[in-house]
Amino acid sequence: MLTTQSPYHQPVLSLGFDFRHKKPLVAMKTKMQVPYVLDKGQTRYFHQLPSGLKMEVISQKGHQNDTFGKPRPPLVFVHGSFHAAWCWAPHWLPFFSEFGYDCYALSLLGQGESDVPQGPAAGTLQTHASNIADFILKEFRLPPVLIGHSFGGLIVQNYISDMALSHEIHNQSKCDNIHPALTGAVLVCSVPPSGNSGLVWRYLLSKPVAAFKVTLSLAAKAFATSLPLCKETFFSPGIEDDLVKRYQELMKGSSKVPLFDLRKLNATLPSPPVSGDVLEVLVLGASDDFIVDAEGLNETARHYGVRPVCVEGVAHDMMLDVSWKKGARVILSWLNSLNRVEC
């Protein structure tokens, strides 16, 4: 549900400390203008990073049932641009918690209710992945499953590459950036390993009208002012306008600064490939995705040597769309297969 703006939505300076660089970091604390109110069973807390900055976490504990057998891995959800931890809370957190999974949705720095770091962008692929690694290291005993959406999927890809590299080093004491092991990873409508430049060029050459709309919606942020464009960009035609309006308002307030500097980001891509036996990866796409095309989905799947799964009748924001259960059920089936293999 939504609430109206209240007087506490004012910037507050927070002084953190970067223990690696021995210098203070000044973060801007800004509440979302339209805060997301949690449902029953959900909790919001803040994870403090080594820099002193804090990341918002929305969690929902899994239901306990003797029929589930051995403990299930926690699920960590990573959002994409113009979103935050809230985007997983309406549907997917309650869904997976019902099946015994502890769920944790993160707001990356500069997004949602998380602290805003200095600079024009919230971070890089590497810094975002390192922040997630710090959260996993301090929060869990069991290796979790990372679930990333859109640009969050690209961050998860970087995490996998860094994890594989760090664990190849036998003497880990010489590695400054150990990423904890994972049970698996799910890439949902993910930006492919080469980034979004290929997507843009394919749209320009084959679908110039769609390319114009995507650029207008995302680069010019017209999704924030045009309800029809927001609906076409993120959702299926069948979703009610009132629901799109609700999500549009949340999106408008989710990103205080961009997730990345895209020009610098593209210079670091593609993410290094990893061998197929490093990790179980599910690559999940949507047939009605207005942002990531079929070739982008296939590129991601080839990168991990797996077959992609394309969910019919669902749009880019699979976890919020009217048919959100379709994607959730595919992931649940895959998670169940992981549990059987481990047994």
ZATI-187874 format. One record per residue (C-alpha): y, z, x; residue number from 1. Coordinates in steps of 0.25 Angstrom, whole numbers. Each point is the difference from the previous one (the first is absolute). Example, Ala and Ser with C-alpha at 12.3 -4.5 7.8 and 13.67 -1.06 7.14 Angstrom:
residues 2
((-18; 31; 49); 1)
((14; -2; 6); 2)
end
This chain:
residues 343
((0; 0; 0); 1)
((15; -1; 4); 2)
((11; 9; 0); 3)
((15; -2; 0); 4)
((8; 2; 13); 5)
((4; 14; 4); 6)
((10; 6; 9); 7)
((-10; 3; 11); 8)
((-1; -15; 4); 9)
((10; 2; 11); 10)
((-3; -4; 15); 11)
((-3; 12; 9); 12)
((-1; 0; 15); 13)
((-13; 5; 6); 14)
((-1; 3; 15); 15)
((-14; -3; 6); 16)
((-4; -1; 14); 17)
((-8; -10; 7); 18)
((-9; 7; 10); 19)
((-4; -12; 7); 20)
((14; -5; 3); 21)
((7; 14; 1); 22)
((11; -4; -9); 23)
((4; 4; -14); 24)
((-2; -10; -12); 25)
((10; 1; -12); 26)
((-7; -4; -13); 27)
((7; -3; -13); 28)
((-7; 7; -12); 29)
((3; -8; -12); 30)
((-7; 3; -13); 31)
((-4; -12; -9); 32)
((10; -3; -10); 33)
((-11; -1; -11); 34)
((-11; 10; 5); 35)
((-14; -2; -3); 36)
((-5; 12; -8); 37)
((-15; 3; 3); 38)
((-11; 1; -10); 39)
((-9; 12; -2); 40)
((-9; 2; 12); 41)
((10; -7; 10); 42)
((7; 7; 11); 43)
((12; -4; 9); 44)
((2; 6; 14); 45)
((5; -4; 13); 46)
((-7; -3; 13); 47)
((8; 3; 12); 48)
((-1; -10; 12); 49)
((1; 3; 15); 50)
((14; -5; -1); 51)
((4; 11; -10); 52)
((2; -11; -11); 53)
((-8; 2; -13); 54)
((-9; -9; -9); 55)
((-2; 1; -14); 56)
((-14; 2; -5); 57)
((-5; -1; -14); 58)
((-14; 6; -1); 59)
((-11; 1; -11); 60)
((-13; 8; 3); 61)
((-13; -7; -4); 62)
((-8; 6; -12); 63)
((-12; 8; 5); 64)
((-13; -4; -5); 65)
((-14; 3; 5); 66)
((-5; -14; -3); 67)
((10; -6; 11); 68)
((-9; 6; 11); 69)
((6; 0; 14); 70)
((15; 2; 2); 71)
((8; -13; -2); 72)
((10; -5; 9); 73)
((15; 3; -3); 74)
((8; -12; -4); 75)
((13; -3; 6); 76)
((9; -10; -7); 77)
((11; -8; 8); 78)
((11; -7; -8); 79)
((8; -13; 3); 80)
((14; -4; -1); 81)
((9; 6; -11); 82)
((-11; 10; -4); 83)
((-3; 14; 4); 84)
((-11; 10; -3); 85)
((3; 0; -15); 86)
((-6; -14; -2); 87)
((-15; 5; 2); 88)
((3; 12; -10); 89)
((-1; -5; -14); 90)
((-14; -7; 1); 91)
((-7; 0; 13); 92)
((1; 15; 4); 93)
((-5; 5; -13); 94)
((-11; -11; 0); 95)
((-6; 3; 13); 96)
((1; 15; -1); 97)
((-8; -1; -12); 98)
((-11; -5; 9); 99)
((1; 11; 10); 100)
((10; -6; 10); 101)
((11; 9; 5); 102)
((12; -10; 0); 103)
((13; 0; 8); 104)
((11; -10; -2); 105)
((10; 0; 11); 106)
((15; -4; 0); 107)
((3; -6; 14); 108)
((13; 4; 7); 109)
((12; -5; -7); 110)
((-7; -2; -13); 111)
((-2; 9; -13); 112)
((4; 14; 3); 113)
((-4; -1; 15); 114)
((11; 3; 11); 115)
((8; -12; 4); 116)
((0; -3; 15); 117)
((12; -5; 8); 118)
((1; -15; 2); 119)
((1; -12; -9); 120)
((-15; 0; -3); 121)
((-10; 11; -3); 122)
((-9; -3; 11); 123)
((-10; -10; 6); 124)
((-15; -3; -3); 125)
((-3; 9; 12); 126)
((9; 12; -4); 127)
((-5; -1; -15); 128)
((-14; 0; 4); 129)
((2; 11; 10); 130)
((6; 9; -11); 131)
((-12; -3; -9); 132)
((-9; 4; 12); 133)
((7; 13; 2); 134)
((-2; 3; -15); 135)
((-15; -3; 0); 136)
((-1; 8; 13); 137)
((6; 12; -6); 138)
((-5; 0; -14); 139)
((-15; -4; 0); 140)
((-13; 3; 6); 141)
((-7; -12; -6); 142)
((4; -14; 4); 143)
((8; -6; -12); 144)
((1; -13; -6); 145)
((13; -7; 2); 146)
((5; -9; -12); 147)
((12; -8; 3); 148)
((8; -9; -9); 149)
((8; -12; 4); 150)
((8; 3; 12); 151)
((-7; 14; 0); 152)
((-13; -9; 2); 153)
((6; -5; 13); 154)
((3; 14; 5); 155)
((-14; 3; -3); 156)
((-5; -12; 8); 157)
((9; 5; 12); 158)
((-7; 14; -2); 159)
((-14; -6; 1); 160)
((4; -8; 12); 161)
((6; 12; 7); 162)
((-12; 9; -4); 163)
((-10; -10; 6); 164)
((8; -1; 13); 165)
((2; 15; 1); 166)
((-15; 3; -2); 167)
((-4; -11; 10); 168)
((6; 9; 11); 169)
((-11; 10; 4); 170)
((9; 10; 6); 171)
((9; 2; -12); 172)
((8; 10; 7); 173)
((7; -11; 7); 174)
((4; -7; -13); 175)
((13; 5; -6); 176)
((-2; -6; -14); 177)
((-14; 4; -6); 178)
((-1; -5; -14); 179)
((-11; 8; -7); 180)
((-12; -7; -5); 181)
((-1; -5; -14); 182)
((-12; -2; -10); 183)
((5; -13; -4); 184)
((13; -8; -4); 185)
((4; -8; -13); 186)
((11; -10; 1); 187)
((6; -3; -13); 188)
((8; -13; -2); 189)
((3; 2; 15); 190)
((10; -8; 8); 191)
((-9; -7; 9); 192)
((-2; 3; 15); 193)
((10; -12; 4); 194)
((11; 7; -9); 195)
((8; -6; -11); 196)
((5; -13; 7); 197)
((-12; -8; -3); 198)
((1; 4; -15); 199)
((15; -4; 0); 200)
((-3; -14; 6); 201)
((-12; -3; -9); 202)
((9; 3; -12); 203)
((12; -8; 5); 204)
((-9; -12; 2); 205)
((-9; 1; -13); 206)
((7; 8; -10); 207)
((15; -1; 3); 208)
((5; 7; -13); 209)
((-10; 11; 2); 210)
((5; 2; 15); 211)
((15; 0; -6); 212)
((-4; 11; -10); 213)
((-8; 8; 11); 214)
((12; 0; 9); 215)
((10; 3; -11); 216)
((-9; 12; -5); 217)
((-4; 6; 14); 218)
((10; -4; 10); 219)
((12; 0; -9); 220)
((-6; 12; -8); 221)
((3; -7; -13); 222)
((-13; 7; -6); 223)
((9; 12; -1); 224)
((10; -6; -10); 225)
((-9; -11; -7); 226)
((-11; 6; -9); 227)
((-6; -14; -1); 228)
((0; -2; 15); 229)
((-6; 13; 2); 230)
((-11; -2; -10); 231)
((-4; -14; 6); 232)
((1; 5; 15); 233)
((-9; 13; -2); 234)
((-7; 0; -14); 235)
((-9; -8; -10); 236)
((7; -7; -12); 237)
((-7; 10; -9); 238)
((6; 12; 5); 239)
((11; 6; -10); 240)
((14; -1; 4); 241)
((3; 15; -2); 242)
((-10; 3; 11); 243)
((5; -11; 9); 244)
((14; 7; -2); 245)
((-6; 13; 4); 246)
((-6; -5; 13); 247)
((13; -8; 3); 248)
((8; 12; 0); 249)
((-9; 8; 9); 250)
((-1; -12; 10); 251)
((15; -1; 0); 252)
((1; 14; 6); 253)
((-13; 0; 9); 254)
((6; -6; 12); 255)
((12; 6; 7); 256)
((-2; -9; 12); 257)
((-10; -12; 2); 258)
((-14; 3; 5); 259)
((2; -9; 12); 260)
((9; -9; 7); 261)
((-7; -13; -4); 262)
((4; -8; 12); 263)
((-5; 10; 10); 264)
((-12; 2; -9); 265)
((-4; -15; 1); 266)
((1; 0; 15); 267)
((-11; 11; 1); 268)
((-10; -8; -9); 269)
((-11; -3; -2); 270)
((-7; 13; 1); 271)
((-11; 0; 10); 272)
((-14; -3; -6); 273)
((-11; 10; 0); 274)
((-15; -2; 1); 275)
((-7; 1; -14); 276)
((-8; 12; 3); 277)
((13; 9; 3); 278)
((2; 3; -15); 279)
((-4; -4; -14); 280)
((12; -7; -6); 281)
((2; -5; -14); 282)
((10; -11; -2); 283)
((5; -1; -14); 284)
((9; -10; -7); 285)
((6; -4; -13); 286)
((-2; -13; -7); 287)
((15; 1; -6); 288)
((6; 5; 13); 289)
((14; -6; 1); 290)
((2; 4; 14); 291)
((-13; -1; 8); 292)
((-7; -13; -2); 293)
((-15; -3; 1); 294)
((2; -5; 14); 295)
((6; 13; 4); 296)
((-11; 8; -6); 297)
((-11; -9; 7); 298)
((8; 2; 13); 299)
((-1; 15; -1); 300)
((-15; -1; -4); 301)
((-3; -10; 12); 302)
((7; 10; 9); 303)
((-11; 11; -3); 304)
((-11; -9; -2); 305)
((-2; 3; -15); 306)
((0; -7; -13); 307)
((13; 3; -8); 308)
((-1; 4; -14); 309)
((10; -6; -10); 310)
((2; 8; -13); 311)
((3; -9; -12); 312)
((12; 2; -9); 313)
((7; 10; 9); 314)
((13; -2; 7); 315)
((6; 5; 13); 316)
((2; 15; -4); 317)
((-14; 1; -3); 318)
((0; 16; -1); 319)
((11; -1; -11); 320)
((-3; -12; -7); 321)
((-5; 0; -14); 322)
((-14; -3; 5); 323)
((0; 10; 11); 324)
((-14; 5; -3); 325)
((-6; -14; 5); 326)
((4; 3; 14); 327)
((-3; 14; 0); 328)
((-14; -2; -5); 329)
((-2; -10; 11); 330)
((4; 10; 11); 331)
((-8; 11; -7); 332)
((-13; -9; 1); 333)
((3; -2; 15); 334)
((3; 15; 2); 335)
((-14; 3; -7); 336)
((-7; -10; 9); 337)
((7; 7; 13); 338)
((-6; 13; -5); 339)
((-14; -6; -2); 340)
((0; -6; 14); 341)
((5; 13; 6); 342)
((-11; 8; -7); 343)
end
